[in-house]
Amino acid sequence: MSVGETGRRLGFITPLSDNFCDSCNRVRVTCTGSLLLCLGQDANADLRRPLRSGEGDGVVKQTILSALNRKPKGHDFVGQGSFRPIARGMNCTGG
């Protein structure tokens, strides 16, 4: 869709018509130091603790790598299977 006033395009990703999560390789870091592994699930890792512990970059790196190994494949926004609704609202996720 083109937005005439800006000359830019606007697009929407709808997981209901195309499960874009099957090949998702993204994570998000919140302002509170949580590494979110999926926007539709509660999977996360605490980065604040290792960053503040002063133990060095190796601990932070290991925390990130361990979290990435737990990153879920796919999603279930519809609520079937083993899906548990996320406890945070999308407005708390940040962007």
N, C-alpha and C positions, 0 to 999 in steps of 0.2 A: 504494500500500500504506500502510496506517495503522499507526503504531507506538504501541500502546496506552499504554505507560509514559510517553511524552512528549506524546501528543496531537497529534503532528506527522505529516506525510506524508513518505514516502520514495519517490523515483522514480529510475529508471535510464534513461539514454539509450543505446540500442543502435544503433551505426552499421551493424550487419549487417541490421537490418530496416527502417531508415529512414535514408537518407544525410543526416543533419542538417548535414553539412559543406558541402553545396551552397550554403547561404545563410549560412554562418558569417561573422561580422564581428568575431570576437574574436581577440585576441592576448594573450600573457602575458609579463610581465617577471619574470625569475628574480632571486634574491638576488645573483647574480653579474653582473648587468647585461646579460644576454642577452634580447633581445626574440624570443620564440618565435612564429612566424607560424602554426604548425600543430602540434597535439599528436601527430599521426601521421607527421610528416615532419621532416626535419632543418632545414628552412628557418628561418633566424634572422638577427638583426642584433646587432652588438655596440654597446651603448649606453654601456658603461663608458668606452671610449676617448674619445668626444666629450664625455661629462660631465666627465671629469677633465682634459681638454685646456685648459679655460679659454677656449675660443674663442667662447663665448656660446650663447644659446638657438637661434640660427639654424642652427648646425651640428647640434644635437640634433634639431631639427625636421626638417631635410632628411634626416637618417639615418632617422628614423621614416617619413617620407613615401616615401622610396625603398624601404624595407622593405615597406611596405604595398602598393606596386605589384608586389612579387614574391610576395605572399601567394598560395599555391596555392588553386585552386578544387577542391572535392571532396577525396576521400581514396582510399586503396587499402590498407586494413588487411589485406586478404586476401593481398596480395603479387603481384598481376598487373600487367601494363603496365610503366611506367617507375618504379614505386615501389621505393625503397630502404628497408629497415627502419631505424628510428631507432636511433641509437647510444646514446641515453640511455634508462634505464628510466623508466617512468612515476613511480616513487617519487622520481626526481631532478628531475622537472618542477616540483613544488611546487604549491601550491594556494592 
